[in-house]
Amino acid sequence: MKTSTSNTIIFHSIIEDLTNMIEQLRIENENMNDLIMDNQKLKTKLKEYETKTYYGNLTLYLSVICLSIFLAGPPRI
């Protein structure tokens, strides 16, 4: 009888350990999914900022060219 009871206790202990491990893996999986979603959002924001920076730099460049052309013209009286 002792062997049967001992085996049952060991079996239940193993099942409990596996259950805890599965729960920890689920929690880690949820955390990973959250990190992946945050990463995707940050990538999207980065692309938006790169686009805005590009057009901002282009606008600044064209403004400087226009101002240079205007200042290089003959003086007006």
All heavy atoms as a GROMACS GRO file, in nm:
protein
  626
    1MET      N    1   0.081  -0.120   0.000
    1MET     CA    2   0.000   0.000   0.000
    1MET      C    3   0.085   0.126   0.000
    1MET      O    4   0.048   0.223  -0.060
    1MET     CB    5  -0.091   0.002   0.123
    1MET     CG    6  -0.213  -0.083   0.109
    1MET     SD    7  -0.305  -0.031  -0.031
    1MET     CE    8  -0.464  -0.033   0.033
    2LYS      N    9   0.196   0.119   0.072
    2LYS     CA   10   0.280   0.237   0.078
    2LYS      C   11   0.334   0.273  -0.059
    2LYS      O   12   0.345   0.390  -0.094
    2LYS     CB   13   0.396   0.216   0.176
    2LYS     CG   14   0.356   0.223   0.319
    2LYS     CD   15   0.480   0.217   0.404
    2LYS     CE   16   0.443   0.244   0.548
    2LYS     NZ   17   0.561   0.244   0.633
    3THR      N   18   0.366   0.175  -0.137
    3THR     CA   19   0.420   0.200  -0.270
    3THR      C   20   0.316   0.266  -0.358
    3THR      O   21   0.346   0.359  -0.431
    3THR     CB   22   0.467   0.069  -0.335
    3THR    OG1   23   0.547  -0.003  -0.244
    3THR    CG2   24   0.544   0.097  -0.460
    4SER      N   25   0.195   0.220  -0.350
    4SER     CA   26   0.086   0.277  -0.428
    4SER      C   27   0.061   0.422  -0.389
    4SER      O   28   0.045   0.510  -0.474
    4SER     CB   29  -0.040   0.194  -0.410
    4SER     OG   30  -0.148   0.253  -0.477
    5THR      N   31   0.057   0.448  -0.261
    5THR     CA   32   0.036   0.584  -0.212
    5THR      C   33   0.154   0.673  -0.250
    5THR      O   34   0.136   0.787  -0.293
    5THR     CB   35   0.019   0.584  -0.059
    5THR    OG1   36  -0.086   0.495  -0.023
    5THR    CG2   37  -0.014   0.722  -0.009
    6SER      N   38   0.270   0.622  -0.239
    6SER     CA   39   0.391   0.697  -0.274
    6SER      C   40   0.392   0.730  -0.424
    6SER      O   41   0.424   0.841  -0.463
    6SER     CB   42   0.514   0.616  -0.236
    6SER     OG   43   0.631   0.680  -0.277
    7ASN      N   44   0.357   0.632  -0.504
    7ASN     CA   45   0.351   0.654  -0.649
    7ASN      C   46   0.244   0.757  -0.684
    7ASN      O   47   0.263   0.840  -0.773
    7ASN     CB   48   0.324   0.523  -0.723
    7ASN     CG   49   0.445   0.432  -0.723
    7ASN    OD1   50   0.557   0.476  -0.701
    7ASN    ND2   51   0.422   0.304  -0.747
    8THR      N   52   0.132   0.752  -0.615
    8THR     CA   53   0.024   0.848  -0.640
    8THR      C   54   0.069   0.989  -0.605
    8THR      O   55   0.043   1.084  -0.680
    8THR     CB   56  -0.101   0.810  -0.557
    8THR    OG1   57  -0.140   0.676  -0.587
    8THR    CG2   58  -0.215   0.904  -0.587
    9ILE      N   59   0.137   1.001  -0.492
    9ILE     CA   60   0.186   1.133  -0.452
    9ILE      C   61   0.287   1.186  -0.553
    9ILE      O   62   0.281   1.302  -0.593
    9ILE     CB   63   0.248   1.126  -0.310
    9ILE    CG1   64   0.139   1.100  -0.207
    9ILE    CG2   65   0.323   1.255  -0.278
    9ILE    CD1   66   0.192   1.075  -0.068
   10ILE      N   67   0.376   1.100  -0.598
   10ILE     CA   68   0.476   1.141  -0.698
   10ILE      C   69   0.406   1.180  -0.828
   10ILE      O   70   0.438   1.281  -0.890
   10ILE     CB   71   0.579   1.028  -0.721
   10ILE    CG1   72   0.666   1.011  -0.597
   10ILE    CG2   73   0.665   1.058  -0.843
   10ILE    CD1   74   0.758   0.891  -0.602
   11PHE      N   75   0.308   1.100  -0.868
   11PHE     CA   76   0.235   1.127  -0.991
   11PHE      C   77   0.164   1.263  -0.982
   11PHE      O   78   0.171   1.344  -1.074
   11PHE     CB   79   0.135   1.013  -1.017
   11PHE     CG   80   0.055   1.031  -1.141
   11PHE    CD1   81   0.112   1.014  -1.265
   11PHE    CD2   82  -0.080   1.064  -1.132
   11PHE    CE1   83   0.037   1.031  -1.380
   11PHE    CE2   84  -0.155   1.080  -1.246
   11PHE     CZ   85  -0.096   1.063  -1.370
   12HIS      N   86   0.096   1.288  -0.871
   12HIS     CA   87   0.026   1.415  -0.853
   12HIS      C   88   0.124   1.532  -0.847
   12HIS      O   89   0.096   1.641  -0.898
   12HIS     CB   90  -0.062   1.412  -0.728
   12HIS     CG   91  -0.186   1.331  -0.743
   12HIS    ND1   92  -0.287   1.366  -0.830
   12HIS    CD2   93  -0.226   1.215  -0.684
   12HIS    CE1   94  -0.383   1.277  -0.824
   12HIS    NE2   95  -0.349   1.182  -0.735
   13SER      N   96   0.239   1.508  -0.789
   13SER     CA   97   0.342   1.612  -0.782
   13SER      C   98   0.392   1.647  -0.922
   13SER      O   99   0.410   1.764  -0.956
   13SER     CB  100   0.457   1.564  -0.695
   13SER     OG  101   0.561   1.657  -0.695
   14ILE      N  102   0.412   1.544  -1.003
   14ILE     CA  103   0.457   1.567  -1.141
   14ILE      C  104   0.350   1.643  -1.219
   14ILE      O  105   0.380   1.738  -1.292
   14ILE     CB  106   0.492   1.433  -1.210
   14ILE    CG1  107   0.617   1.374  -1.147
   14ILE    CG2  108   0.511   1.452  -1.360
   14ILE    CD1  109   0.650   1.234  -1.192
   15ILE      N  110   0.225   1.604  -1.203
   15ILE     CA  111   0.116   1.672  -1.273
   15ILE      C  112   0.106   1.818  -1.229
   15ILE      O  113   0.089   1.909  -1.310
   15ILE     CB  114  -0.017   1.598  -1.250
   15ILE    CG1  115  -0.017   1.466  -1.326
   15ILE    CG2  116  -0.136   1.685  -1.292
   15ILE    CD1  117  -0.140   1.383  -1.307
   16GLU      N  118   0.121   1.842  -1.101
   16GLU     CA  119   0.116   1.979  -1.050
   16GLU      C  120   0.232   2.062  -1.106
   16GLU      O  121   0.213   2.178  -1.148
   16GLU     CB  122   0.122   1.979  -0.898
   16GLU     CG  123   0.107   2.116  -0.837
   16GLU     CD  124   0.107   2.110  -0.685
   16GLU    OE1  125   0.089   2.002  -0.628
   16GLU    OE2  126   0.128   2.216  -0.625
   17ASP      N  127   0.350   2.005  -1.110
   17ASP     CA  128   0.466   2.075  -1.166
   17ASP      C  129   0.445   2.108  -1.314
   17ASP      O  130   0.475   2.218  -1.359
   17ASP     CB  131   0.594   1.991  -1.150
   17ASP     CG  132   0.641   1.985  -1.006
   17ASP    OD1  133   0.595   2.068  -0.924
   17ASP    OD2  134   0.724   1.896  -0.975
   18LEU      N  135   0.392   2.011  -1.387
   18LEU     CA  136   0.366   2.035  -1.529
   18LEU      C  137   0.259   2.141  -1.548
   18LEU      O  138   0.269   2.225  -1.638
   18LEU     CB  139   0.325   1.904  -1.598
   18LEU     CG  140   0.437   1.802  -1.617
   18LEU    CD1  141   0.380   1.672  -1.672
   18LEU    CD2  142   0.544   1.856  -1.707
   19THR      N  143   0.158   2.138  -1.464
   19THR     CA  144   0.052   2.239  -1.472
   19THR      C  145   0.108   2.379  -1.446
   19THR      O  146   0.077   2.474  -1.518
   19THR     CB  147  -0.060   2.208  -1.371
   19THR    OG1  148  -0.110   2.076  -1.396
   19THR    CG2  149  -0.173   2.307  -1.382
   20ASN      N  150   0.194   2.390  -1.345
   20ASN     CA  151   0.256   2.519  -1.315
   20ASN      C  152   0.345   2.565  -1.430
   20ASN      O  153   0.347   2.683  -1.465
   20ASN     CB  154   0.338   2.511  -1.186
   20ASN     CG  155   0.250   2.497  -1.064
   20ASN    OD1  156   0.134   2.536  -1.064
   20ASN    ND2  157   0.305   2.439  -0.958
   21MET      N  158   0.416   2.471  -1.488
   21MET     CA  159   0.504   2.505  -1.600
   21MET      C  160   0.423   2.553  -1.720
   21MET      O  161   0.460   2.651  -1.786
   21MET     CB  162   0.587   2.382  -1.639
   21MET     CG  163   0.700   2.413  -1.734
   21MET     SD  164   0.794   2.265  -1.783
   21MET     CE  165   0.837   2.195  -1.627
   22ILE      N  166   0.313   2.487  -1.747
   22ILE     CA  167   0.226   2.528  -1.858
   22ILE      C  168   0.170   2.667  -1.833
   22ILE      O  169   0.165   2.751  -1.924
   22ILE     CB  170   0.113   2.424  -1.879
   22ILE    CG1  171   0.172   2.296  -1.936
   22ILE    CG2  172   0.004   2.479  -1.970
   22ILE    CD1  173   0.075   2.180  -1.941
   23GLU      N  174   0.130   2.695  -1.712
   23GLU     CA  175   0.077   2.828  -1.678
   23GLU      C  176   0.184   2.936  -1.696
   23GLU      O  177   0.158   3.043  -1.750
   23GLU     CB  178   0.023   2.829  -1.535
   23GLU     CG  179  -0.046   2.957  -1.497
   23GLU     CD  180  -0.166   2.988  -1.585
   23GLU    OE1  181  -0.232   2.894  -1.632
   23GLU    OE2  182  -0.192   3.108  -1.607
   24GLN      N  183   0.306   2.905  -1.654
   24GLN     CA  184   0.417   3.000  -1.673
   24GLN      C  185   0.444   3.024  -1.821
   24GLN      O  186   0.469   3.138  -1.863
   24GLN     CB  187   0.543   2.949  -1.604
   24GLN     CG  188   0.539   2.958  -1.454
   24GLN     CD  189   0.663   2.895  -1.390
   24GLN    OE1  190   0.742   2.830  -1.456
   24GLN    NE2  191   0.678   2.918  -1.260
   25LEU      N  192   0.437   2.919  -1.900
   25LEU     CA  193   0.457   2.933  -2.044
   25LEU      C  194   0.346   3.016  -2.107
   25LEU      O  195   0.372   3.096  -2.198
   25LEU     CB  196   0.467   2.796  -2.110
   25LEU     CG  197   0.595   2.718  -2.082
   25LEU    CD1  198   0.585   2.577  -2.138
   25LEU    CD2  199   0.715   2.790  -2.138
   26ARG      N  200   0.225   3.000  -2.060
   26ARG     CA  201   0.114   3.082  -2.112
   26ARG      C  202   0.137   3.229  -2.081
   26ARG      O  203   0.116   3.316  -2.166
   26ARG     CB  204  -0.018   3.037  -2.051
   26ARG     CG  205  -0.074   2.911  -2.110
   26ARG     CD  206  -0.209   2.877  -2.052
   26ARG     NE  207  -0.254   2.750  -2.105
   26ARG     CZ  208  -0.332   2.666  -2.042
   26ARG    NH1  209  -0.375   2.694  -1.920
   26ARG    NH2  210  -0.368   2.553  -2.097
   27ILE      N  211   0.180   3.256  -1.959
   27ILE     CA  212   0.206   3.395  -1.920
   27ILE      C  213   0.320   3.453  -2.003
   27ILE      O  214   0.311   3.566  -2.053
   27ILE     CB  215   0.238   3.403  -1.769
   27ILE    CG1  216   0.113   3.371  -1.687
   27ILE    CG2  217   0.293   3.539  -1.731
   27ILE    CD1  218   0.140   3.352  -1.539
   28GLU      N  219   0.426   3.376  -2.022
   28GLU     CA  220   0.538   3.422  -2.104
   28GLU      C  221   0.495   3.443  -2.248
   28GLU      O  222   0.539   3.538  -2.314
   28GLU     CB  223   0.653   3.322  -2.098
   28GLU     CG  224   0.728   3.322  -1.967
   28GLU     CD  225   0.842   3.222  -1.963
   28GLU    OE1  226   0.890   3.180  -2.071
   28GLU    OE2  227   0.884   3.187  -1.852
   29ASN      N  228   0.408   3.357  -2.298
   29ASN     CA  229   0.356   3.371  -2.434
   29ASN      C  230   0.276   3.501  -2.448
   29ASN      O  231   0.290   3.572  -2.547
   29ASN     CB  232   0.272   3.250  -2.471
   29ASN     CG  233   0.232   3.250  -2.616
   29ASN    OD1  234   0.301   3.306  -2.699
   29ASN    ND2  235   0.121   3.185  -2.647
   30GLU      N  236   0.193   3.531  -2.349
   30GLU     CA  237   0.116   3.656  -2.353
   30GLU      C  238   0.210   3.776  -2.350
   30GLU      O  239   0.189   3.873  -2.422
   30GLU     CB  240   0.020   3.661  -2.234
   30GLU     CG  241  -0.097   3.566  -2.245
   30GLU     CD  242  -0.184   3.566  -2.120
   30GLU    OE1  243  -0.160   3.650  -2.031
   30GLU    OE2  244  -0.274   3.481  -2.113
   31ASN      N  245   0.313   3.769  -2.266
   31ASN     CA  246   0.410   3.878  -2.259
   31ASN      C  247   0.482   3.896  -2.393
   31ASN      O  248   0.504   4.009  -2.437
   31ASN     CB  249   0.511   3.855  -2.147
   31ASN     CG  250   0.450   3.867  -2.010
   31ASN    OD1  251   0.346   3.929  -1.993
   31ASN    ND2  252   0.513   3.806  -1.911
   32MET      N  253   0.519   3.785  -2.455
   32MET     CA  254   0.586   3.792  -2.585
   32MET      C  255   0.493   3.852  -2.690
   32MET      O  256   0.536   3.934  -2.772
   32MET     CB  257   0.630   3.653  -2.630
   32MET     CG  258   0.756   3.608  -2.569
   32MET     SD  259   0.888   3.718  -2.618
   32MET     CE  260   1.017   3.605  -2.634
   33ASN      N  261   0.367   3.812  -2.688
   33ASN     CA  262   0.272   3.868  -2.784
   33ASN      C  263   0.256   4.018  -2.762
   33ASN      O  264   0.246   4.094  -2.860
   33ASN     CB  265   0.136   3.797  -2.772
   33ASN     CG  266   0.139   3.657  -2.829
   33ASN    OD1  267   0.224   3.624  -2.911
   33ASN    ND2  268   0.048   3.573  -2.785
   34ASP      N  269   0.253   4.062  -2.637
   34ASP     CA  270   0.246   4.205  -2.608
   34ASP      C  271   0.369   4.278  -2.661
   34ASP      O  272   0.359   4.386  -2.720
   34ASP     CB  273   0.232   4.230  -2.457
   34ASP     CG  274   0.096   4.186  -2.404
   34ASP    OD1  275   0.002   4.168  -2.484
   34ASP    OD2  276   0.085   4.171  -2.280
   35LEU      N  277   0.486   4.217  -2.641
   35LEU     CA  278   0.610   4.278  -2.691
   35LEU      C  279   0.612   4.285  -2.843
   35LEU      O  280   0.657   4.384  -2.901
   35LEU     CB  281   0.731   4.200  -2.641
   35LEU     CG  282   0.763   4.213  -2.492
   35LEU    CD1  283   0.876   4.118  -2.454
   35LEU    CD2  284   0.799   4.356  -2.457
   36ILE      N  285   0.560   4.182  -2.908
   36ILE     CA  286   0.554   4.180  -3.054
   36ILE      C  287   0.461   4.291  -3.103
   36ILE      O  288   0.494   4.363  -3.199
   36ILE     CB  289   0.510   4.042  -3.106
   36ILE    CG1  290   0.622   3.940  -3.083
   36ILE    CG2  291   0.472   4.047  -3.253
   36ILE    CD1  292   0.581   3.796  -3.108
   37MET      N  293   0.347   4.307  -3.038
   37MET     CA  294   0.254   4.413  -3.078
   37MET      C  295   0.316   4.551  -3.057
   37MET      O  296   0.304   4.639  -3.142
   37MET     CB  297   0.123   4.401  -2.999
   37MET     CG  298   0.040   4.280  -3.034
   37MET     SD  299  -0.010   4.275  -3.207
   37MET     CE  300  -0.118   4.414  -3.211
   38ASP      N  301   0.385   4.570  -2.943
   38ASP     CA  302   0.452   4.697  -2.917
   38ASP      C  303   0.560   4.723  -3.022
   38ASP      O  304   0.576   4.837  -3.068
   38ASP     CB  305   0.515   4.697  -2.777
   38ASP     CG  306   0.411   4.703  -2.666
   38ASP    OD1  307   0.294   4.736  -2.695
   38ASP    OD2  308   0.447   4.674  -2.550
   39ASN      N  309   0.632   4.620  -3.059
   39ASN     CA  310   0.736   4.632  -3.160
   39ASN      C  311   0.676   4.676  -3.294
   39ASN      O  312   0.731   4.763  -3.363
   39ASN     CB  313   0.811   4.500  -3.175
   39ASN     CG  314   0.934   4.512  -3.260
   39ASN    OD1  315   0.986   4.621  -3.280
   39ASN    ND2  316   0.980   4.400  -3.311
   40GLN      N  317   0.564   4.615  -3.333
   40GLN     CA  318   0.498   4.652  -3.459
   40GLN      C  319   0.451   4.797  -3.456
   40GLN      O  320   0.466   4.870  -3.554
   40GLN     CB  321   0.379   4.558  -3.487
   40GLN     CG  322   0.418   4.416  -3.519
   40GLN     CD  323   0.503   4.405  -3.643
   40GLN    OE1  324   0.488   4.482  -3.736
   40GLN    NE2  325   0.592   4.309  -3.644
   41LYS      N  326   0.396   4.840  -3.342
   41LYS     CA  327   0.352   4.979  -3.329
   41LYS      C  328   0.470   5.075  -3.341
   41LYS      O  329   0.461   5.179  -3.407
   41LYS     CB  330   0.281   5.000  -3.195
   41LYS     CG  331   0.146   4.934  -3.186
   41LYS     CD  332   0.085   4.951  -3.048
   41LYS     CE  333  -0.043   4.875  -3.033
   41LYS     NZ  334  -0.100   4.884  -2.897
   42LEU      N  335   0.583   5.038  -3.277
   42LEU     CA  336   0.701   5.123  -3.284
   42LEU      C  337   0.758   5.129  -3.425
   42LEU      O  338   0.804   5.235  -3.470
   42LEU     CB  339   0.807   5.074  -3.185
   42LEU     CG  340   0.774   5.097  -3.038
   42LEU    CD1  341   0.879   5.028  -2.950
   42LEU    CD2  342   0.768   5.244  -3.006
   43LYS      N  343   0.754   5.017  -3.497
   43LYS     CA  344   0.801   5.016  -3.635
   43LYS      C  345   0.714   5.108  -3.721
   43LYS      O  346   0.765   5.182  -3.806
   43LYS     CB  347   0.798   4.875  -3.693
   43LYS     CG  348   0.911   4.788  -3.647
   43LYS     CD  349   0.902   4.650  -3.712
   43LYS     CE  350   1.013   4.559  -3.667
   43LYS     NZ  351   1.004   4.425  -3.728
   44THR      N  352   0.583   5.105  -3.698
   44THR     CA  353   0.492   5.191  -3.773
   44THR      C  354   0.521   5.338  -3.743
   44THR      O  355   0.527   5.421  -3.834
   44THR     CB  356   0.346   5.158  -3.738
   44THR    OG1  357   0.322   5.020  -3.765
   44THR    CG2  358   0.249   5.241  -3.818
   45LYS      N  359   0.538   5.371  -3.615
   45LYS     CA  360   0.569   5.509  -3.578
   45LYS      C  361   0.702   5.554  -3.638
   45LYS      O  362   0.714   5.667  -3.683
   45LYS     CB  363   0.575   5.523  -3.425
   45LYS     CG  364   0.442   5.531  -3.359
   45LYS     CD  365   0.457   5.559  -3.211
   45LYS     CE  366   0.324   5.567  -3.142
   45LYS     NZ  367   0.338   5.598  -2.999
   46LEU      N  368   0.801   5.465  -3.639
   46LEU     CA  369   0.930   5.498  -3.696
   46LEU      C  370   0.918   5.530  -3.844
   46LEU      O  371   0.976   5.628  -3.892
   46LEU     CB  372   1.029   5.383  -3.674
   46LEU     CG  373   1.169   5.403  -3.731
   46LEU    CD1  374   1.237   5.522  -3.665
   46LEU    CD2  375   1.252   5.278  -3.714
   47LYS      N  376   0.840   5.451  -3.917
   47LYS     CA  377   0.820   5.479  -4.059
   47LYS      C  378   0.751   5.613  -4.079
   47LYS      O  379   0.785   5.689  -4.170
   47LYS     CB  380   0.739   5.367  -4.124
   47LYS     CG  381   0.819   5.242  -4.147
   47LYS     CD  382   0.742   5.138  -4.224
   47LYS     CE  383   0.827   5.015  -4.243
   47LYS     NZ  384   0.763   4.915  -4.327
   48GLU      N  385   0.652   5.644  -3.994
   48GLU     CA  386   0.584   5.773  -4.003
   48GLU      C  387   0.683   5.887  -3.979
   48GLU      O  388   0.684   5.986  -4.053
   48GLU     CB  389   0.471   5.781  -3.901
   48GLU     CG  390   0.353   5.694  -3.932
   48GLU     CD  391   0.248   5.695  -3.822
   48GLU    OE1  392   0.260   5.777  -3.728
   48GLU    OE2  393   0.155   5.614  -3.829
   49TYR      N  394   0.767   5.873  -3.876
   49TYR     CA  395   0.864   5.978  -3.845
   49TYR      C  396   0.967   5.992  -3.956
   49TYR      O  397   1.009   6.103  -3.989
   49TYR     CB  398   0.933   5.951  -3.712
   49TYR     CG  399   0.844   5.972  -3.592
   49TYR    CD1  400   0.851   5.887  -3.483
   49TYR    CD2  401   0.752   6.077  -3.587
   49TYR    CE1  402   0.769   5.905  -3.373
   49TYR    CE2  403   0.670   6.095  -3.478
   49TYR     CZ  404   0.679   6.009  -3.371
   49TYR     OH  405   0.598   6.027  -3.263
   50GLU      N  406   1.010   5.880  -4.014
   50GLU     CA  407   1.105   5.887  -4.125
   50GLU      C  408   1.043   5.960  -4.244
   50GLU      O  409   1.110   6.041  -4.308
   50GLU     CB  410   1.148   5.746  -4.166
   50GLU     CG  411   1.244   5.680  -4.069
   50GLU     CD  412   1.276   5.536  -4.104
   50GLU    OE1  413   1.207   5.477  -4.191
   50GLU    OE2  414   1.369   5.481  -4.045
   51THR      N  415   0.917   5.932  -4.273
   51THR     CA  416   0.848   5.999  -4.383
   51THR      C  417   0.836   6.148  -4.354
   51THR      O  418   0.864   6.232  -4.441
   51THR     CB  419   0.709   5.938  -4.405
   51THR    OG1  420   0.724   5.799  -4.429
   51THR    CG2  421   0.638   6.002  -4.522
   52LYS      N  422   0.795   6.183  -4.232
   52LYS     CA  423   0.782   6.324  -4.195
   52LYS      C  424   0.916   6.394  -4.202
   52LYS      O  425   0.926   6.508  -4.248
   52LYS     CB  426   0.723   6.337  -4.056
   52LYS     CG  427   0.576   6.302  -4.048
   52LYS     CD  428   0.524   6.315  -3.906
   52LYS     CE  429   0.378   6.276  -3.897
   52LYS     NZ  430   0.327   6.286  -3.760
   53THR      N  431   1.021   6.328  -4.155
   53THR     CA  432   1.155   6.387  -4.159
   53THR      C  433   1.199   6.409  -4.302
   53THR      O  434   1.255   6.514  -4.336
   53THR     CB  435   1.256   6.296  -4.085
   53THR    OG1  436   1.212   6.278  -3.951
   53THR    CG2  437   1.394   6.355  -4.085
   54TYR      N  438   1.173   6.311  -4.388
   54TYR     CA  439   1.212   6.324  -4.529
   54TYR      C  440   1.143   6.445  -4.591
   54TYR      O  441   1.208   6.528  -4.655
   54TYR     CB  442   1.176   6.196  -4.605
   54TYR     CG  443   1.193   6.209  -4.754
   54TYR    CD1  444   1.320   6.203  -4.811
   54TYR    CD2  445   1.084   6.230  -4.838
   54TYR    CE1  446   1.337   6.215  -4.948
   54TYR    CE2  447   1.101   6.243  -4.975
   54TYR     CZ  448   1.227   6.236  -5.029
   54TYR     OH  449   1.243   6.250  -5.164
   55TYR      N  450   1.012   6.455  -4.574
   55TYR     CA  451   0.940   6.567  -4.635
   55TYR      C  452   0.974   6.699  -4.568
   55TYR      O  453   0.976   6.804  -4.633
   55TYR     CB  454   0.789   6.541  -4.635
   55TYR     CG  455   0.749   6.438  -4.738
   55TYR    CD1  456   0.697   6.315  -4.700
   55TYR    CD2  457   0.769   6.461  -4.872
   55TYR    CE1  458   0.663   6.219  -4.794
   55TYR    CE2  459   0.736   6.366  -4.968
   55TYR     CZ  460   0.683   6.246  -4.927
   55TYR     OH  461   0.651   6.151  -5.022
   56GLY      N  462   1.003   6.695  -4.439
   56GLY     CA  463   1.047   6.816  -4.370
   56GLY      C  464   1.181   6.864  -4.423
   56GLY      O  465   1.200   6.984  -4.448
   57ASN      N  466   1.274   6.772  -4.442
   57ASN     CA  467   1.405   6.807  -4.497
   57ASN      C  468   1.392   6.856  -4.641
   57ASN      O  469   1.460   6.950  -4.682
   57ASN     CB  470   1.500   6.689  -4.491
   57ASN     CG  471   1.544   6.657  -4.350
   57ASN    OD1  472   1.532   6.740  -4.261
   57ASN    ND2  473   1.596   6.537  -4.329
   58LEU      N  474   1.306   6.793  -4.718
   58LEU     CA  475   1.284   6.834  -4.856
   58LEU      C  476   1.227   6.975  -4.862
   58LEU      O  477   1.271   7.058  -4.942
   58LEU     CB  478   1.190   6.734  -4.926
   58LEU     CG  479   1.163   6.758  -5.074
   58LEU    CD1  480   1.294   6.746  -5.153
   58LEU    CD2  481   1.061   6.658  -5.125
   59THR      N  482   1.132   7.004  -4.775
   59THR     CA  483   1.073   7.138  -4.770
   59THR      C  484   1.178   7.241  -4.730
   59THR      O  485   1.186   7.349  -4.791
   59THR     CB  486   0.956   7.140  -4.668
   59THR    OG1  487   0.861   7.042  -4.705
   59THR    CG2  488   0.891   7.275  -4.663
   60LEU      N  489   1.258   7.209  -4.633
   60LEU     CA  490   1.365   7.300  -4.590
   60LEU      C  491   1.464   7.323  -4.704
   60LEU      O  492   1.505   7.436  -4.730
   60LEU     CB  493   1.436   7.243  -4.467
   60LEU     CG  494   1.549   7.326  -4.410
   60LEU    CD1  495   1.496   7.461  -4.362
   60LEU    CD2  496   1.618   7.252  -4.297
   61TYR      N  497   1.502   7.217  -4.772
   61TYR     CA  498   1.595   7.226  -4.884
   61TYR      C  499   1.539   7.316  -4.993
   61TYR      O  500   1.608   7.406  -5.045
   61TYR     CB  501   1.625   7.086  -4.936
   61TYR     CG  502   1.717   7.081  -5.055
   61TYR    CD1  503   1.852   7.104  -5.040
   61TYR    CD2  504   1.668   7.052  -5.182
   61TYR    CE1  505   1.939   7.100  -5.148
   61TYR    CE2  506   1.752   7.047  -5.291
   61TYR     CZ  507   1.887   7.071  -5.274
   61TYR     OH  508   1.971   7.067  -5.382
   62LEU      N  509   1.415   7.294  -5.030
   62LEU     CA  510   1.354   7.377  -5.135
   62LEU      C  511   1.339   7.522  -5.091
   62LEU      O  512   1.357   7.614  -5.171
   62LEU     CB  513   1.218   7.319  -5.176
   62LEU     CG  514   1.223   7.184  -5.247
   62LEU    CD1  515   1.082   7.131  -5.271
   62LEU    CD2  516   1.300   7.194  -5.377
   63SER      N  517   1.310   7.544  -4.964
   63SER     CA  518   1.300   7.681  -4.912
   63SER      C  519   1.434   7.753  -4.921
   63SER      O  520   1.441   7.870  -4.960
   63SER     CB  521   1.251   7.680  -4.768
   63SER     OG  522   1.124   7.624  -4.758
   64VAL      N  523   1.541   7.683  -4.888
   64VAL     CA  524   1.675   7.743  -4.895
   64VAL      C  525   1.711   7.773  -5.040
   64VAL      O  526   1.768   7.879  -5.069
   64VAL     CB  527   1.780   7.649  -4.829
   64VAL    CG1  528   1.922   7.693  -4.859
   64VAL    CG2  529   1.756   7.643  -4.680
   65ILE      N  530   1.677   7.683  -5.130
   65ILE     CA  531   1.705   7.707  -5.272
   65ILE      C  532   1.630   7.830  -5.321
   65ILE      O  533   1.686   7.918  -5.388
   65ILE     CB  534   1.669   7.583  -5.357
   65ILE    CG1  535   1.770   7.472  -5.331
   65ILE    CG2  536   1.668   7.618  -5.505
   65ILE    CD1  537   1.738   7.342  -5.400
   66CYS      N  538   1.501   7.839  -5.288
   66CYS     CA  539   1.420   7.955  -5.330
   66CYS      C  540   1.476   8.084  -5.271
   66CYS      O  541   1.485   8.186  -5.340
   66CYS     CB  542   1.274   7.936  -5.289
   66CYS     SG  543   1.191   7.806  -5.382
   67LEU      N  544   1.514   8.081  -5.146
   67LEU     CA  545   1.570   8.200  -5.082
   67LEU      C  546   1.703   8.238  -5.146
   67LEU      O  547   1.729   8.356  -5.170
   67LEU     CB  548   1.588   8.175  -4.932
   67LEU     CG  549   1.639   8.292  -4.850
   67LEU    CD1  550   1.540   8.408  -4.858
   67LEU    CD2  551   1.659   8.251  -4.706
   68SER      N  552   1.785   8.139  -5.179
   68SER     CA  553   1.913   8.166  -5.244
   68SER      C  554   1.892   8.229  -5.381
   68SER      O  555   1.961   8.323  -5.420
   68SER     CB  556   1.994   8.037  -5.260
   68SER     OG  557   2.023   7.982  -5.135
   69ILE      N  558   1.798   8.176  -5.456
   69ILE     CA  559   1.768   8.232  -5.588
   69ILE      C  560   1.716   8.375  -5.574
   69ILE      O  561   1.756   8.464  -5.649
   69ILE     CB  562   1.667   8.143  -5.664
   69ILE    CG1  563   1.733   8.009  -5.699
   69ILE    CG2  564   1.612   8.213  -5.787
   69ILE    CD1  565   1.636   7.906  -5.752
   70PHE      N  566   1.628   8.396  -5.478
   70PHE     CA  567   1.572   8.530  -5.456
   70PHE      C  568   1.682   8.628  -5.418
   70PHE      O  569   1.688   8.740  -5.470
   70PHE     CB  570   1.465   8.524  -5.347
   70PHE     CG  571   1.410   8.657  -5.310
   70PHE    CD1  572   1.321   8.722  -5.395
   70PHE    CD2  573   1.447   8.718  -5.191
   70PHE    CE1  574   1.270   8.846  -5.361
   70PHE    CE2  575   1.397   8.842  -5.157
   70PHE     CZ  576   1.307   8.907  -5.242
   71LEU      N  577   1.772   8.587  -5.329
   71LEU     CA  578   1.879   8.678  -5.285
   71LEU      C  579   1.986   8.696  -5.391
   71LEU      O  580   2.057   8.797  -5.392
   71LEU     CB  581   1.942   8.626  -5.155
   71LEU     CG  582   1.852   8.628  -5.033
   71LEU    CD1  583   1.924   8.563  -4.914
   71LEU    CD2  584   1.812   8.769  -4.998
   72ALA      N  585   2.001   8.599  -5.483
   72ALA     CA  586   2.104   8.609  -5.586
   72ALA      C  587   2.059   8.699  -5.701
   72ALA      O  588   2.140   8.736  -5.785
   72ALA     CB  589   2.139   8.471  -5.638
   73GLY      N  590   1.932   8.732  -5.707
   73GLY     CA  591   1.880   8.816  -5.816
   73GLY      C  592   1.930   8.958  -5.806
   73GLY      O  593   1.989   9.000  -5.706
   74PRO      N  594   1.907   9.034  -5.910
   74PRO     CA  595   1.951   9.173  -5.906
   74PRO      C  596   1.874   9.253  -5.802
   74PRO      O  597   1.758   9.224  -5.773
   74PRO     CB  598   1.919   9.224  -6.049
   74PRO     CG  599   1.814   9.131  -6.099
   74PRO     CD  600   1.836   9.000  -6.031
   75PRO      N  601   1.939   9.353  -5.744
   75PRO     CA  602   1.871   9.432  -5.643
   75PRO      C  603   1.755   9.511  -5.703
   75PRO      O  604   1.763   9.556  -5.818
   75PRO     CB  605   1.979   9.525  -5.590
   75PRO     CG  606   2.087   9.523  -5.692
   75PRO     CD  607   2.073   9.395  -5.767
   76ARG      N  608   1.652   9.525  -5.630
   76ARG     CA  609   1.532   9.598  -5.678
   76ARG      C  610   1.526   9.732  -5.610
   76ARG      O  611   1.545   9.744  -5.491
   76ARG     CB  612   1.406   9.518  -5.650
   76ARG     CG  613   1.408   9.386  -5.722
   76ARG     CD  614   1.284   9.311  -5.698
   76ARG     NE  615   1.297   9.178  -5.760
   76ARG     CZ  616   1.212   9.082  -5.748
   76ARG    NH1  617   1.108   9.099  -5.672
   76ARG    NH2  618   1.231   8.968  -5.809
   77ILE      N  619   1.496   9.829  -5.688
   77ILE     CA  620   1.487   9.965  -5.632
   77ILE      C  621   1.347  10.018  -5.647
   77ILE      O  622   1.273   9.994  -5.732
   77ILE     CB  623   1.587  10.058  -5.702
   77ILE    CG1  624   1.728  10.008  -5.676
   77ILE    CG2  625   1.570  10.200  -5.655
   77ILE    CD1  626   1.835  10.085  -5.746
   0.00000   0.00000   0.00000
